[in-house]
């Protein structure tokens, strides 16, 4: 067995024993014999042994220092300390290396696990450091804000400057709601911030959640309550007036509808009175009819759910608008991105929703030189069926975008403003949603998701 395979302690002892032995022998030869030349050679050997001991100690220190530096730099692939010939020391080094490798692998595993979890959650998350540099932005945030990978909060100013200011100034635990329009689509975002410290560095994590659906449900419920109260009060007041006006008109005319003679009134005055009463009766009846129609907003019947072929639904829709499309010379396209698509819905209700959307599209492209309507059906990543209705009209102005689903809001002279509100309630009853994307001058797309 070579000297290098012995333990560090034994190697030091052997070197010390050799140094002492050579030293004593040199002293003995100088003091008690005439072999001074031998003593000189022994003295040189003693010096070499001392130098070798020092070098041996420095080699061990250097190897240990390189070992620690490699651990600090997490560079385990080029460690020279594994060439250590001391089996005990090499074993100790190897144990430490294995432990550090295990910890690094565990750290990488936890990091990738955390990344997967963050990417999987539906909430949009943005993590910022002290300098407001973005350390993390998950897939949900990129999709919500429609931005690529970004490294700086200032890059989000292209999306909305007010949102960037809000995120920058928010304190831990603070919650705010902000509204923004992104690519013709309204986003009502609930923004919440939280701060934490990690290894003496401060971070802020911001969550963004689109609460448009929740707000829409509250809005629909509020409008339904208001409509119920208004229609009840209007009907209670209008019907008696209509009946009284009708009785008064009947008192002034005979069975053939000719004015009766009334003392103190000439024929012209009687005609004016009859005409006024007829106008009041007709307007009252019109108001009653409007109120009865408006009641549909507050009492939509529960849908009768059945399996509907999207292809069949589109064929019915094309047949309904065949004459109008031909007369107005509209380029009408129906696209099924996937064959065999079906939805579980009430056929008449969903057909009515699509009819309303196509009618709106036809009216939107009346002043377009090359009018075009495209209806497309596909499945999204969640396997939900999505039907979109696109027109190449002038688009919806931003100031009107947030009002289009409000009952009675209409930009048309003869529009009632009920169609889109009714469509949204029908989609809500089907546990689906209706959304809109628009770009001024480029067109509008209404999206139904089942």
Secondary structure by P-SEA (a helix, b strand, c coil): cccccccaaaaaaaaaaaaaaaaaaaaaaaccccaaaaaaaaaaaaaaaaaaaaaaaaaaaaaaaaaaaaaaacccccccccccccaaaaaaaaaaaaaaaaaaaaaaaaaaaaaaaaaaccbbbbbbccccccccccaaaaaaccccccccccccccccaaaaaaaaaccccccbbbbbbccccccccbbbbbbbbcccbbbbbbbbbbaaaaaaaaaaaaaaaaaaaaaaaaaaccaaaaaaaaaaaaaaccccccccccccccaaaaaaaaaaaaaaaaaaaaaaaaaaaacccccccccccccccaaaaaaaaaaaaaaaaaaaccbbbbbcccccccccccaaaaaaaaaaaaaaaaaaaccccbbbbbbbbbcccccbbbbbbbbcccccccccccccccccccccccccccaaaaaaaaaaaaccbbbbbbccccbbbbbbcc
